[in-house]
Amino acid sequence: MRLIRNSTSEAVPLEDGFLWSDEFDWKPIEQKLERAIDGTAIIQEGRKVSGRPISLVPADTGMGWIQLKHLRQVQAWSNLQEQFTLAFEWPHDNRRFNVVFNHEAGALEAKPVKGIPAISLDDYFNVTLRFLELENGN
């Protein structure tokens, strides 16, 4: 998996140990039900254009790691208010998503794998990343 900065084509590798925790929670149809005075259902609905959450969490504590050097890059990117491509690179899944960081939900969480402060840029962190999917061109 890779996170690609669209404006420069720079990429940061992401380990394959992430689970898209809310992949099947998205409901593409927004619906509002009200009742008329006589009880008749008044239903308004429409298809959502964008905003699907993509939360990448470690599948367990031994997965979902990022080296500090890449974590710092992702953290810097999260402050840019730009669009990125999240590219899955598994044999069974090569989807690509146009995303922005989901700051409302806490875009980035990280804790050192060893439980102590990092002493090298190669030290690993357990990371949770939260994005919002956008339609191309939004």
Buried (B, 14 or more C-beta within 10 A) or exposed (E): BBBBBEEEEEBBEBBEBBBBBBEEEEEEEEEEEEEEEEEEEEEEEEEEEEEBBBBBBBBEEEBBBBBBEBBBBBBEBBEEEEBBBBBBEEEEEEEEBBBBBBEEEEBBEBEBBEEEEBEEEEBBBBBBBBBBBBEEEE
